[in-house]
Amino acid sequence: MHPAKSVIYFTTATGAGYGLFIWLALFGASGVIPADQIFGLVSFGIAFFLVVSGLLSSTLHLAHPERAWRALSQWRSSWLSREGVIAITTFLPLSLFAISWVLLGEVQGLARTIGALGAILCLGTVFCTAMIYASLKAIPAWNNVWVVPCYLIFALASGALLLSLLLAVFNLPGLGISLVVAVACLALGMLVKLICWSPQFATGTSSTSGTATGLGELGEVRLMEAPHTEANFLLKEMGFQIARKHARKLRRIAIVLGFVLPAIALGLALNIDGIAPLFWIIPAVLSHTIGIVTERWLFFAEAQHVVMLYYGQTEIGPEKTAKG
Amino acid sequence: MTQLPTKPPQKKLGLVIDLDICVGCHACAVNCKEWNTGGHSAPLTDTDPFGPEPDGVWFNRIHTFEVQDKQEQTSQTVHVPKSCLHCEDAPCVTVCPTGASYKREEDGIVLVNADTCIGCKLCSWACPYGAREMDEVEGVMKKCTMCIDRIYNENLAEEERVPACVSTCPTGARHFGDLGDPDSDVSKLVAARDGFELMPEQGTKPVNRYLAPRQKRGGVTQSASCGSPQKDDVQPDAAGLLARWVDRILSD
C-alpha cells in the first residue's frame, strides 16, 4: 500500500497525543503527579497539538476536505466514521479535564471522573483508528488480530515517553513511575509487534491468482499480459514495492530504535535526580520517534493488497517471512 | 446510506462473463469508457492522455493469464475481463464514512454519489477486485454503474438497454440479466456451465459470475497436440507420398 505521509503522521501523532492524555488523566486523577498549572498548560498543549494536527493532517489528505463533516454520518457501519465521531466526542471530557487542571490547579472529585472518561474515550479513538485498517480483509497483513493491540500499546508507549520527558523537564514527582510504565509499554509493544510480524501468529485470509481468476483448478495461473502498459490508480495506490526490498533491515531499525534503545535509555534514567535524566530521556524520545515512524511506514508500505493478484502476484496472504 | 440494504434486493442485476469465448480484444473496456465518460459518473478523466505517462479512470480492465497444467504439460491463454462485481456483501459500501457509496435496494447495483464523496479512497482499499478507481481530477471515487443510464433508458431501442460492455462484445462473451431470478437466461447459463465467483474466500458474495473455458474438443491430449510446441517424434507414415519420399532421402 502507498505510504502517504499525511496518514503516517496522522496515526503516529494522534497515537502519541492520546497516549499522553491517557497517562495525564490516570496519573493526575490518582494523584501520582501533582496538578501543576504550568506543567499542565504545556503538557495538554502538546497533547492537543499532536491530536489536532494529526486529525487535520488526515482531513487535508482527503480530495474534498470541505466535505469532511459528512464522514460523521455512517458510524453504524464504517470504522472511519466511528473514529471521527469518537475523536470529536473525546475533546469534550479532555477539554474539561485540562481546564480543571490548568485553570483551577486541581484534579478532584468530578474532574477525576471526567479524566477517567476521557482516557477511556482516547483508547476508544485509537481502537477505531486501528480498526479502519484491521477490518480490511483485502489486505491480509492488516486483517490480523494483532494489529489493534499494536496500535493501542504503541499509543500508550509514546504517551508514557512524552510524559516522562515533560516530568523530567519540570522536575516533578512521579517521574519514576512514569519511566517504569514507559519501559513496560515499550517491552510489551515490541513483543506484540514481533508477534504481529511472525508467520505463526498472523491471521487473515489468503488469496491466489487461482482464486482471483477462478481458474486455479485448471492449473497454475500466471499473469501473461497486464491490461495497460502504464501505472494506473490501482498500481500507484496498492502496488507499492520499494519497502519489501529492505523489509528485514527496516524492521530491525523499527524494533531497535523504536523500542530497544528507548527502553534501555529510560532504564538508565531511573533513580537519578535533577536534570540528569533528561540526557537519557531526550535521545529516547528521538529514537522512539524515528522507530515508530519507520514501523508505521512499513505498516503501509509492506502491506499487500489482493488486487495485485490481477497484476502478477500469485499469492497474497497473512504474514510470511520478510525478505531483504 | 452505507449500510447494506436490510431487505435482500428485489433484483440482482449482474454480468455473466464467458472466459471460453473472450478473445481479449478490449472492446468492452473501450466502449465502457466511451459511454461512461458521458454517462452517470461522467467524465472519466484522463491525465497526460497523449504524453509519456497516460493515466485515467476505466471501469473495465482485461487481464490476460496463462494457465499451465503441469501434469498434462499444456497451457492456455485466458482473458479475464474485470469490472465491478456488485457484491451482495459489498465491503466498499460499508466502509464508506459519508454514505456516498451505496447499494440499491431495487436492483442491487452499487453506486457512488459524487456530490458527497470526500475522496478518502477507503472503498478502493476495501474492494478485493480493484473495481474502484479514483478520479484524481475531480477528487471523487468512480466505478462501474452497470450502465444504469442505458439499462433503464427508454430512449434507447430495447435491445440496446444493456450495459455498454455487453452491447459491444463482438464474440458475445458478456451477458447481462437478473441473477436473483433462477429462471432468467443468465441464471440458467450459470447453472448449465457451473458459473463461479471470483475470490469467494473474501466473503463479498459477488453477483457477477464467470464461466470457465470449456474442455477442448477431444480432451486434453488433442488440445495438447495443437496447443503446445510440437515434439520431434513425428510419424513419417502419416505424411503424404512426396513428403515421405523426401523424408526417406534426407534421413539417414
HADDOCK unambig.tbl for C-alpha pairs under 7 A between the chains (distance, minus, plus):
assign (segid A and resid 62 and name CA) (segid B and resid 118 and name CA) 6.18 0.50 0.50
assign (segid A and resid 62 and name CA) (segid B and resid 119 and name CA) 5.52 0.50 0.50
assign (segid A and resid 62 and name CA) (segid B and resid 120 and name CA) 5.12 0.50 0.50
assign (segid A and resid 63 and name CA) (segid B and resid 118 and name CA) 6.00 0.50 0.50
assign (segid A and resid 63 and name CA) (segid B and resid 119 and name CA) 4.69 0.50 0.50
assign (segid A and resid 63 and name CA) (segid B and resid 120 and name CA) 6.71 0.50 0.50
assign (segid A and resid 63 and name CA) (segid B and resid 139 and name CA) 4.79 0.50 0.50
assign (segid A and resid 63 and name CA) (segid B and resid 140 and name CA) 6.96 0.50 0.50
assign (segid A and resid 64 and name CA) (segid B and resid 118 and name CA) 4.66 0.50 0.50
assign (segid A and resid 64 and name CA) (segid B and resid 119 and name CA) 6.02 0.50 0.50
assign (segid A and resid 64 and name CA) (segid B and resid 139 and name CA) 6.50 0.50 0.50
assign (segid A and resid 65 and name CA) (segid B and resid 118 and name CA) 6.63 0.50 0.50
assign (segid A and resid 67 and name CA) (segid B and resid 118 and name CA) 5.81 0.50 0.50
assign (segid A and resid 68 and name CA) (segid B and resid 118 and name CA) 6.41 0.50 0.50
assign (segid A and resid 70 and name CA) (segid B and resid 98 and name CA) 4.94 0.50 0.50
assign (segid A and resid 71 and name CA) (segid B and resid 97 and name CA) 4.54 0.50 0.50
assign (segid A and resid 71 and name CA) (segid B and resid 98 and name CA) 4.34 0.50 0.50
assign (segid A and resid 72 and name CA) (segid B and resid 97 and name CA) 6.75 0.50 0.50
assign (segid A and resid 72 and name CA) (segid B and resid 98 and name CA) 6.86 0.50 0.50
assign (segid A and resid 73 and name CA) (segid B and resid 97 and name CA) 6.73 0.50 0.50
assign (segid A and resid 73 and name CA) (segid B and resid 98 and name CA) 5.82 0.50 0.50
assign (segid A and resid 74 and name CA) (segid B and resid 2 and name CA) 6.55 0.50 0.50
assign (segid A and resid 74 and name CA) (segid B and resid 97 and name CA) 5.14 0.50 0.50
assign (segid A and resid 74 and name CA) (segid B and resid 98 and name CA) 5.84 0.50 0.50
assign (segid A and resid 74 and name CA) (segid B and resid 99 and name CA) 6.21 0.50 0.50
assign (segid A and resid 77 and name CA) (segid B and resid 2 and name CA) 6.84 0.50 0.50
assign (segid A and resid 77 and name CA) (segid B and resid 3 and name CA) 5.88 0.50 0.50
assign (segid A and resid 77 and name CA) (segid B and resid 94 and name CA) 5.31 0.50 0.50
assign (segid A and resid 77 and name CA) (segid B and resid 95 and name CA) 6.57 0.50 0.50
assign (segid A and resid 78 and name CA) (segid B and resid 94 and name CA) 5.73 0.50 0.50
assign (segid A and resid 78 and name CA) (segid B and resid 95 and name CA) 4.44 0.50 0.50
assign (segid A and resid 78 and name CA) (segid B and resid 96 and name CA) 6.00 0.50 0.50
assign (segid A and resid 78 and name CA) (segid B and resid 97 and name CA) 5.49 0.50 0.50
assign (segid A and resid 79 and name CA) (segid B and resid 95 and name CA) 6.69 0.50 0.50
assign (segid A and resid 80 and name CA) (segid B and resid 97 and name CA) 5.75 0.50 0.50
assign (segid A and resid 81 and name CA) (segid B and resid 97 and name CA) 4.59 0.50 0.50
assign (segid A and resid 136 and name CA) (segid B and resid 126 and name CA) 5.54 0.50 0.50
assign (segid A and resid 137 and name CA) (segid B and resid 202 and name CA) 6.79 0.50 0.50
assign (segid A and resid 138 and name CA) (segid B and resid 126 and name CA) 6.03 0.50 0.50
assign (segid A and resid 138 and name CA) (segid B and resid 127 and name CA) 6.63 0.50 0.50
assign (segid A and resid 138 and name CA) (segid B and resid 128 and name CA) 4.93 0.50 0.50
assign (segid A and resid 207 and name CA) (segid B and resid 199 and name CA) 6.92 0.50 0.50
assign (segid A and resid 211 and name CA) (segid B and resid 198 and name CA) 6.24 0.50 0.50
assign (segid A and resid 211 and name CA) (segid B and resid 199 and name CA) 4.93 0.50 0.50
assign (segid A and resid 212 and name CA) (segid B and resid 198 and name CA) 5.25 0.50 0.50
assign (segid A and resid 212 and name CA) (segid B and resid 199 and name CA) 4.90 0.50 0.50
assign (segid A and resid 213 and name CA) (segid B and resid 198 and name CA) 5.91 0.50 0.50
assign (segid A and resid 214 and name CA) (segid B and resid 196 and name CA) 6.90 0.50 0.50
assign (segid A and resid 214 and name CA) (segid B and resid 197 and name CA) 7.00 0.50 0.50
assign (segid A and resid 214 and name CA) (segid B and resid 198 and name CA) 5.64 0.50 0.50
assign (segid A and resid 218 and name CA) (segid B and resid 67 and name CA) 6.80 0.50 0.50
assign (segid A and resid 218 and name CA) (segid B and resid 69 and name CA) 6.45 0.50 0.50
assign (segid A and resid 219 and name CA) (segid B and resid 67 and name CA) 5.54 0.50 0.50
assign (segid A and resid 219 and name CA) (segid B and resid 68 and name CA) 5.00 0.50 0.50
assign (segid A and resid 219 and name CA) (segid B and resid 69 and name CA) 4.36 0.50 0.50
assign (segid A and resid 219 and name CA) (segid B and resid 70 and name CA) 6.88 0.50 0.50
assign (segid A and resid 220 and name CA) (segid B and resid 67 and name CA) 5.35 0.50 0.50
assign (segid A and resid 220 and name CA) (segid B and resid 68 and name CA) 4.94 0.50 0.50
assign (segid A and resid 220 and name CA) (segid B and resid 69 and name CA) 6.32 0.50 0.50
assign (segid A and resid 221 and name CA) (segid B and resid 65 and name CA) 6.46 0.50 0.50
assign (segid A and resid 221 and name CA) (segid B and resid 66 and name CA) 5.82 0.50 0.50
assign (segid A and resid 221 and name CA) (segid B and resid 67 and name CA) 4.56 0.50 0.50
assign (segid A and resid 221 and name CA) (segid B and resid 68 and name CA) 6.52 0.50 0.50
assign (segid A and resid 222 and name CA) (segid B and resid 65 and name CA) 5.50 0.50 0.50
assign (segid A and resid 222 and name CA) (segid B and resid 66 and name CA) 5.25 0.50 0.50
assign (segid A and resid 222 and name CA) (segid B and resid 67 and name CA) 6.41 0.50 0.50
assign (segid A and resid 223 and name CA) (segid B and resid 64 and name CA) 6.15 0.50 0.50
assign (segid A and resid 223 and name CA) (segid B and resid 65 and name CA) 4.37 0.50 0.50
assign (segid A and resid 223 and name CA) (segid B and resid 66 and name CA) 6.17 0.50 0.50
assign (segid A and resid 224 and name CA) (segid B and resid 64 and name CA) 5.49 0.50 0.50
assign (segid A and resid 224 and name CA) (segid B and resid 65 and name CA) 4.78 0.50 0.50
assign (segid A and resid 224 and name CA) (segid B and resid 66 and name CA) 5.65 0.50 0.50
assign (segid A and resid 225 and name CA) (segid B and resid 63 and name CA) 6.37 0.50 0.50
assign (segid A and resid 225 and name CA) (segid B and resid 64 and name CA) 4.96 0.50 0.50
assign (segid A and resid 225 and name CA) (segid B and resid 65 and name CA) 6.71 0.50 0.50
assign (segid A and resid 226 and name CA) (segid B and resid 63 and name CA) 5.33 0.50 0.50
assign (segid A and resid 226 and name CA) (segid B and resid 64 and name CA) 6.40 0.50 0.50
assign (segid A and resid 227 and name CA) (segid B and resid 61 and name CA) 5.68 0.50 0.50
assign (segid A and resid 227 and name CA) (segid B and resid 62 and name CA) 5.01 0.50 0.50
assign (segid A and resid 227 and name CA) (segid B and resid 63 and name CA) 4.96 0.50 0.50
assign (segid A and resid 230 and name CA) (segid B and resid 53 and name CA) 6.33 0.50 0.50
assign (segid A and resid 230 and name CA) (segid B and resid 54 and name CA) 6.68 0.50 0.50
assign (segid A and resid 232 and name CA) (segid B and resid 55 and name CA) 5.70 0.50 0.50
assign (segid A and resid 232 and name CA) (segid B and resid 56 and name CA) 6.92 0.50 0.50
assign (segid A and resid 233 and name CA) (segid B and resid 133 and name CA) 6.11 0.50 0.50
assign (segid A and resid 233 and name CA) (segid B and resid 134 and name CA) 6.49 0.50 0.50
assign (segid A and resid 234 and name CA) (segid B and resid 130 and name CA) 6.56 0.50 0.50
assign (segid A and resid 234 and name CA) (segid B and resid 133 and name CA) 6.87 0.50 0.50
assign (segid A and resid 306 and name CA) (segid B and resid 128 and name CA) 5.73 0.50 0.50
assign (segid A and resid 307 and name CA) (segid B and resid 128 and name CA) 5.46 0.50 0.50
assign (segid A and resid 307 and name CA) (segid B and resid 129 and name CA) 5.30 0.50 0.50
assign (segid A and resid 307 and name CA) (segid B and resid 130 and name CA) 5.52 0.50 0.50
assign (segid A and resid 310 and name CA) (segid B and resid 63 and name CA) 6.79 0.50 0.50
